[in-house]
Amino acid sequence: MCRLFRRLRRLISCNKVAPLEVLEQPAVSDVLGIHIPSAALLDKDQLYLLGIIQDCQAARLRGLRTLKYSKEETTKAILNILVHLEYFRDRPLSLALAFEALLQLSFMRPHFSPSMVSAILHRTTEAVLGSAEEDKEELKRPFQSLLGGLLLEAPNTSTLLQLLTDL
């Protein structure tokens, strides 16, 4: 699994989809609605999540619907980060970044497979339910946005039924 992380980080750091000058941390901070400390204070996984968000936003601004790296592998890496949340100093920030990264990936092509949507729902729901009570209120909006993004990816009754069944 570590090999997967290194490979994904290398692909992102190659700047295959170079971020625009406009897309710096304040833009992401405005989107998330939470304060993002300086890059020096972020964990490597938080920087990785921030890089995914910026890559997706840059691609969408250029009118692209795909990334140069695998959407499925990136999602698996994010879900693996969610497993180890107890080791992060700032758990709500890590969760919000993970939710935003998954939301941004949901706008990209190809669509998530049904099994991947199920894995996303299970892991994110576990993360929210495992959070402290004061963090749950803070995570409500990012979690709702993620659910909306997953529904918008393939807006039909079977997708809605799958989302409700998985929850």
LUMTOR-608125 format. One line per field, with one value per residue (C-alpha): residue in three letters; x, y, z. Coordinates in nm, 3 decimals. Each point is the difference from the previous one (the first is absolute). Example, Ala and Ser with C-alpha at 12.3 -4.5 7.8 and 13.67 -1.06 7.14 Angstrom:
REM residues 2
res [ALA, SER]
x [1.230, 0.137]
y [-0.450, 0.344]
z [0.780, -0.066]
This chain:
REM residues 167
res [MET, CYS, ARG, LEU, PHE, ARG, ARG, LEU, ARG, ARG, LEU, ILE, SER, CYS, ASN, LYS, VAL, ALA, PRO, LEU, GLU, VAL, LEU, GLU, GLN, PRO, ALA, VAL, SER, ASP, VAL, LEU, GLY, ILE, HIS, ILE, PRO, SER, ALA, ALA, LEU, LEU, ASP, LYS, ASP, GLN, LEU, TYR, LEU, LEU, GLY, ILE, ILE, GLN, ASP, CYS, GLN, ALA, ALA, ARG, LEU, ARG, GLY, LEU, ARG, THR, LEU, LYS, TYR, SER, LYS, GLU, GLU, THR, THR, LYS, ALA, ILE, LEU, ASN, ILE, LEU, VAL, HIS, LEU, GLU, TYR, PHE, ARG, ASP, ARG, PRO, LEU, SER, LEU, ALA, LEU, ALA, PHE, GLU, ALA, LEU, LEU, GLN, LEU, SER, PHE, MET, ARG, PRO, HIS, PHE, SER, PRO, SER, MET, VAL, SER, ALA, ILE, LEU, HIS, ARG, THR, THR, GLU, ALA, VAL, LEU, GLY, SER, ALA, GLU, GLU, ASP, LYS, GLU, GLU, LEU, LYS, ARG, PRO, PHE, GLN, SER, LEU, LEU, GLY, GLY, LEU, LEU, LEU, GLU, ALA, PRO, ASN, THR, SER, THR, LEU, LEU, GLN, LEU, LEU, THR, ASP, LEU]
x [0.000, 0.292, 0.111, -0.341, 0.031, 0.347, -0.112, -0.304, 0.201, 0.258, -0.270, -0.151, 0.336, 0.086, -0.271, -0.152, -0.288, 0.185, -0.193, -0.079, 0.137, -0.352, -0.035, 0.194, -0.092, -0.239, -0.222, -0.017, -0.053, -0.293, -0.153, 0.032, -0.114, 0.271, 0.338, 0.296, 0.326, 0.321, 0.138, 0.279, -0.256, -0.183, 0.076, 0.123, -0.337, -0.181, 0.229, -0.076, -0.375, 0.045, 0.196, -0.281, -0.255, 0.213, 0.067, -0.370, -0.091, 0.271, -0.120, -0.361, 0.101, 0.172, -0.313, 0.153, -0.202, 0.286, 0.327, 0.337, -0.006, -0.247, -0.315, -0.060, 0.352, -0.014, -0.333, 0.137, 0.293, -0.239, -0.211, 0.319, 0.080, -0.345, 0.083, 0.290, -0.171, 0.077, 0.366, -0.068, 0.046, -0.294, -0.258, -0.287, 0.228, 0.118, -0.358, -0.113, 0.292, -0.075, -0.369, 0.085, 0.256, -0.258, -0.258, 0.240, 0.084, -0.371, -0.015, 0.273, -0.040, -0.034, -0.288, 0.064, -0.091, -0.288, 0.241, 0.217, -0.304, -0.091, 0.354, -0.001, -0.333, 0.101, 0.338, -0.123, -0.300, 0.227, 0.231, -0.283, -0.161, 0.337, 0.057, -0.052, -0.343, 0.123, 0.182, -0.314, -0.173, 0.307, 0.011, -0.370, 0.033, 0.303, -0.168, -0.326, 0.193, 0.175, -0.331, -0.142, 0.306, -0.030, -0.366, 0.074, 0.263, -0.274, -0.335, -0.252, -0.225, 0.234, 0.281, -0.230, -0.114, 0.362, 0.095, -0.292, 0.068, 0.369, -0.078]
y [0.000, 0.236, -0.053, 0.120, 0.318, 0.075, -0.056, 0.225, 0.273, -0.018, 0.036, 0.298, 0.163, -0.028, 0.261, -0.178, 0.243, 0.306, 0.210, 0.353, 0.295, 0.078, -0.338, 0.043, -0.090, 0.293, -0.122, -0.348, 0.150, 0.204, -0.309, -0.207, 0.278, -0.083, 0.151, -0.182, 0.069, 0.064, -0.284, -0.051, -0.104, -0.254, -0.373, -0.162, -0.169, 0.332, 0.156, -0.296, 0.058, 0.371, -0.082, -0.224, 0.276, 0.255, -0.236, -0.073, 0.368, 0.091, -0.269, 0.115, 0.364, -0.112, -0.188, -0.343, -0.285, -0.247, -0.003, -0.137, -0.246, -0.271, 0.120, -0.344, -0.033, 0.354, -0.074, -0.319, 0.200, 0.257, -0.275, -0.147, 0.340, 0.000, -0.327, 0.164, 0.321, -0.048, 0.079, 0.349, 0.306, 0.180, -0.270, 0.232, 0.170, -0.337, -0.122, 0.319, -0.021, -0.367, 0.073, 0.291, -0.210, -0.277, 0.259, 0.148, -0.347, -0.074, 0.280, -0.171, -0.285, -0.298, -0.050, -0.182, -0.368, -0.107, -0.185, 0.313, 0.215, -0.256, 0.006, 0.381, 0.011, -0.261, 0.155, 0.360, -0.091, -0.190, 0.302, 0.241, -0.229, -0.056, 0.374, 0.201, 0.158, 0.358, -0.117, -0.162, 0.336, 0.142, -0.295, 0.010, 0.232, -0.174, -0.342, 0.123, 0.150, -0.332, -0.189, 0.252, -0.035, -0.377, 0.029, 0.255, -0.230, -0.225, 0.160, -0.279, -0.203, -0.297, 0.225, 0.153, -0.345, -0.117, 0.306, -0.055, -0.374, 0.055, 0.255]
z [0.000, 0.069, -0.358, -0.115, 0.208, -0.132, -0.358, 0.037, 0.172, -0.278, -0.266, 0.177, 0.067, -0.370, -0.056, -0.298, 0.048, 0.123, 0.249, -0.104, 0.195, 0.118, 0.170, 0.320, 0.355, 0.058, -0.287, 0.149, 0.345, -0.132, -0.160, 0.317, 0.229, 0.254, 0.075, -0.155, 0.183, -0.186, -0.208, 0.253, 0.264, -0.217, 0.007, -0.321, -0.051, 0.047, -0.261, -0.228, 0.040, -0.064, -0.316, -0.128, 0.063, -0.184, -0.293, -0.042, 0.020, -0.250, -0.241, 0.029, -0.060, -0.321, -0.105, 0.053, 0.147, 0.052, 0.190, -0.102, 0.289, 0.094, 0.170, 0.154, 0.145, 0.136, 0.165, 0.155, 0.140, 0.150, 0.155, 0.147, 0.153, 0.161, 0.177, 0.185, 0.110, 0.368, -0.073, -0.137, 0.218, -0.160, -0.070, -0.114, -0.253, -0.133, -0.033, -0.172, -0.244, -0.070, -0.060, -0.231, -0.190, -0.049, -0.108, -0.255, -0.130, -0.041, -0.261, -0.205, -0.248, -0.011, 0.244, 0.325, -0.010, 0.227, 0.227, 0.030, 0.086, 0.266, 0.142, 0.004, 0.183, 0.257, 0.077, 0.016, 0.214, 0.241, 0.017, 0.078, 0.257, 0.166, 0.040, 0.315, 0.042, -0.065, -0.315, -0.142, -0.037, -0.172, -0.242, -0.086, -0.302, -0.161, 0.047, -0.154, -0.292, -0.056, -0.002, -0.247, -0.222, -0.003, -0.096, -0.274, -0.151, -0.137, 0.085, -0.042, 0.225, 0.020, 0.129, 0.259, 0.107, 0.028, 0.210, 0.235, 0.027, 0.075, 0.270]
